[in-house]
Amino acid sequence: MLRMGIAKEQRAEKRLRYRWHARFALNPKQKPISGQMVDISSKGMALLYHADKNCPKPDQFITTNFGVPYFDSEDSFDTVFFNRIGRVCRVDNLTSKVNRIAVKFTEPLFFKPGEQKISDSDVKQRLQAKAQLIVSAKEKAGPKEQTKVKEDNKVKSNTEESTNLYSEALARADERIRSYAEAKAQVEEKLKAEIETRRKSEAKLRAEAEEKIRTYAEAKARAEEKAKAETKARAKAEAKAKTEAKLRIKAEKKAEIEAEKRANIEAELQKKIELYAEQLAKIKAQATQEVLNIKTERKSTSNEKKSLPKKTTLDKAKKPGEGVLMDKVDKFITDRSRIF
């Protein structure tokens, strides 16, 4: 009887690991060829086969025939035979002579071979009991059956030899897988450390970038606020300058009008002054002439007085021509409509 056990793997479903023969064909017309099963689950299995031209290729579909132990509540088990079509997911080259073929079934099994609620010790005991029953049956067989047993033993010997070859290859493959798993674990640990270091570095760089962005945003906000204040002040100053310019233009226009009015008034005053000056010159000339006339009259009167007798006091008080001149001067001085 071949070795059997429960595979301890970190998968969604546990696999049953054992060494039984499995037959498969690459197409329906091909004669089935034998391989050795390695492990099985309800969704797929792995088997060993020679590294030759008959070995299936990845993504190729094959038809498999195999038996799976189905443990019940008694001390034995039943072998359930299946015929399944599966797709080759992967082909691993274990040695120069042996390949490991991973197959995924198109239709799953009706139970999970690796999860049958049975301990490894119970599995071992039941398999040993089954093997003893098979040996006892062979020993009690007749001559024909003995011949058949010999032939079966011969086939079994060849099978055991092939099984030993597969077992050795599987042991080497397991060792390679273990080494690969250890190397993978080391690489993953190193990669995890590098990822953590990179994460911290990226977090630090991100924090620095965010700090720079925040500082830039604050400086930008302050600059924009300052620019707004300056723009507002400049607009206010420009509005004030425009208002002052309007007021200045208005004041200048008003000043021009006032200056023009003042110039007109000064021109009119100048004309009046010139007119008054002419009138005053005429008056002065008249006054001068009147004075000359008075003096002439006085001289003639003085001469007459010397030759005539003296008159009354009233006549002395009133001099000839003097009253007319004084009336004109008095009228000129007391005229309020005149401007000097």
SULPE-V508360 format. One record per residue. RES is the residue in one small letter. PSI is psi in whole degrees, 0 to 359 (NA if undefined). OMEGA is omega in degrees with one decimal (* if undefined). NEAR is the number of other ideal C-beta (glycine too) atoms within 10 Angstrom. Layout:
RES,PSI,OMEGA,NEAR
RES,PSI,OMEGA,NEAR
//
This chain:
m,143,-177.9,14
l,159,-179.6,16
r,152,-177.3,11
m,147,178.2,16
g,172,178.8,15
i,126,179.5,19
a,130,177.1,17
k,93,-176.9,11
e,148,179.3,13
q,78,-179.7,5
r,169,179.2,11
a,331,179.5,7
e,134,177.3,14
k,148,179.7,18
r,146,174.7,23
l,121,-176.8,22
r,124,178.8,20
y,169,-175.1,22
r,84,174.5,18
w,158,179.9,18
h,147,174.6,17
a,139,179.8,25
r,144,-179.6,15
f,157,178.5,23
a,143,-178.8,15
l,337,176.5,17
n,163,-176.0,9
p,332,-177.3,7
k,345,-177.0,6
q,148,174.8,12
k,132,-178.7,6
p,144,176.8,14
i,157,-172.7,15
s,140,171.6,13
g,178,179.9,24
q,124,179.2,23
m,141,179.1,22
v,307,176.0,23
d,167,-176.1,21
i,148,171.1,27
s,182,-179.6,23
s,344,-175.4,18
k,347,-179.1,18
g,179,179.0,19
m,169,175.1,26
a,139,179.8,22
l,161,179.9,26
l,145,176.9,25
y,162,-178.7,20
h,145,177.1,15
a,75,179.8,17
d,192,-176.0,8
k,338,-179.9,5
n,354,-178.4,11
c,132,179.5,18
p,157,179.3,21
k,158,177.4,10
p,143,-179.6,11
d,8,176.3,9
q,142,178.9,15
f,136,179.0,13
i,157,176.0,22
t,124,-175.1,16
t,148,173.3,20
n,125,-175.2,15
f,163,176.3,20
g,145,-178.1,14
v,130,177.5,21
p,133,179.6,21
y,106,-174.4,14
f,135,177.3,16
d,194,-178.2,11
s,350,177.9,6
e,192,-177.0,8
d,357,-179.0,11
s,199,177.1,12
f,162,174.7,19
d,149,176.4,11
t,120,179.8,11
v,123,-178.5,14
f,140,-177.4,8
f,152,172.3,16
n,109,-174.1,9
r,144,170.5,19
i,133,-178.6,13
g,157,176.8,22
r,135,179.5,16
v,113,-178.9,19
c,324,-174.2,13
r,147,174.7,12
v,114,179.9,16
d,130,178.0,14
n,101,-178.6,12
l,312,176.7,19
t,184,177.9,15
s,345,-176.9,7
k,344,-172.1,11
v,135,173.3,21
n,149,174.2,20
r,124,-174.5,20
i,124,176.4,25
a,125,-174.9,18
v,137,174.6,24
k,127,-177.1,15
f,145,172.9,18
t,337,177.4,10
e,122,-176.1,10
p,163,175.9,14
l,163,-177.2,18
f,354,175.8,9
f,169,-179.7,12
k,108,-174.8,16
p,326,-176.7,24
g,356,-178.0,20
e,68,-177.9,14
q,15,176.7,17
k,51,178.9,7
i,140,-177.4,15
s,164,179.5,9
d,323,-179.4,11
s,319,177.6,8
d,321,177.5,14
v,315,-178.7,19
k,316,180.0,13
q,317,-178.4,12
r,322,178.4,19
l,319,177.7,19
q,317,177.8,11
a,319,178.6,14
k,321,179.5,16
a,318,177.9,12
q,320,177.6,11
l,320,179.1,11
i,318,179.9,10
v,317,179.5,11
s,319,179.1,10
a,323,179.1,11
k,323,-179.5,16
e,329,-179.1,8
k,2,-175.9,8
a,155,179.2,14
g,183,-178.7,9
p,313,179.3,7
k,320,179.8,8
e,327,176.8,13
q,317,177.4,13
t,318,178.8,11
k,323,178.3,13
v,320,178.8,16
k,315,178.6,12
e,320,177.9,10
d,322,179.1,14
n,323,178.0,14
k,313,177.5,10
v,321,179.8,10
k,321,178.8,14
s,315,178.0,10
n,321,179.3,10
t,318,179.8,16
e,322,177.3,13
e,314,177.9,10
s,322,178.7,16
t,319,177.7,19
n,319,177.9,10
l,315,179.1,16
y,321,-179.2,24
s,316,177.7,16
e,316,178.9,12
a,320,179.2,20
l,321,177.7,21
a,315,177.4,11
r,321,178.6,13
a,319,177.4,20
d,321,178.0,13
e,317,177.4,10
r,319,179.4,13
i,319,178.4,15
r,314,177.9,10
s,318,178.2,10
y,320,179.1,10
a,318,178.0,11
e,314,178.5,10
a,320,179.1,10
k,319,178.6,12
a,317,178.7,10
q,315,179.5,10
v,318,179.3,10
e,321,177.9,11
e,316,178.1,10
k,317,179.3,10
l,322,178.3,11
k,318,178.2,10
a,317,178.3,10
e,320,178.5,10
i,319,178.7,12
e,317,177.6,10
t,316,179.1,10
r,321,179.3,10
r,315,178.2,10
k,317,179.5,10
s,315,178.4,10
e,322,177.9,12
a,319,178.6,10
k,313,179.0,10
l,321,179.0,10
r,318,179.0,10
a,317,178.5,10
e,317,179.4,10
a,318,178.7,11
e,322,177.6,10
e,316,177.8,10
k,318,179.3,10
i,318,179.4,11
r,314,178.5,10
t,316,178.9,10
y,318,-179.7,10
a,317,178.5,10
e,315,178.4,10
a,320,179.1,10
k,318,179.4,11
a,317,177.9,10
r,317,179.9,10
a,318,178.3,10
e,320,178.1,10
e,317,178.4,10
k,317,178.9,10
a,321,177.7,10
k,316,179.4,10
a,316,178.9,10
e,319,178.7,10
t,318,179.1,10
k,315,179.1,10
a,319,179.3,10
r,320,178.2,10
a,319,178.3,10
k,317,179.6,10
a,318,178.7,10
e,320,177.7,10
a,319,178.2,10
k,318,179.4,10
a,320,177.5,11
k,317,178.8,10
t,314,178.8,10
e,321,178.9,11
a,318,177.4,10
k,316,178.9,10
l,320,180.0,10
r,318,178.2,12
i,318,178.7,10
k,317,179.7,10
a,319,179.2,12
e,320,178.4,10
k,318,178.3,10
k,319,178.8,10
a,320,177.5,12
e,317,179.2,10
i,316,178.9,10
e,318,179.9,11
a,321,178.5,10
e,318,176.4,10
k,314,-179.2,10
r,320,178.9,11
a,319,178.3,10
n,316,179.3,10
i,317,179.9,10
e,323,178.9,11
a,317,178.4,10
e,316,177.9,10
l,320,179.9,12
q,319,177.6,10
k,316,179.2,10
k,318,-179.9,13
i,316,178.9,14
e,320,178.8,10
l,315,178.8,11
y,324,178.5,15
a,318,177.8,11
e,315,179.9,10
q,319,179.9,12
l,322,178.3,15
a,320,178.1,10
k,317,180.0,10
i,316,178.9,15
k,319,179.3,10
a,317,177.6,10
q,317,-179.4,15
a,317,178.8,15
t,318,179.9,10
q,320,179.2,11
e,318,179.8,18
v,318,178.8,11
l,319,179.3,10
n,319,-179.9,15
i,315,-179.9,17
k,320,-179.7,11
t,319,179.5,11
e,321,-179.6,14
r,319,179.6,14
k,318,-179.4,10
s,324,179.0,11
t,320,180.0,15
s,323,177.8,9
n,323,179.4,10
e,322,-179.2,9
k,327,179.7,12
k,327,-177.8,7
s,340,-178.3,6
l,163,177.5,9
p,163,-179.1,5
k,141,178.3,8
k,188,-176.6,9
t,173,-178.6,7
t,329,-179.3,7
l,323,178.8,7
d,325,177.2,10
k,323,-175.9,10
a,329,-176.9,7
k,109,-179.6,8
k,146,-178.0,12
p,131,176.7,13
g,340,-176.1,15
e,324,-177.7,13
g,320,-179.8,9
v,316,-179.2,11
l,317,-177.9,16
m,326,177.6,11
d,320,178.9,10
k,316,178.9,13
v,317,-178.8,13
d,321,179.3,10
k,322,180.0,9
f,320,-177.8,14
i,320,-174.6,8
t,1,177.8,8
d,111,-176.3,8
r,344,-178.1,5
s,355,-179.1,4
r,142,178.0,12
i,125,-179.1,9
f,NA,*,7
//
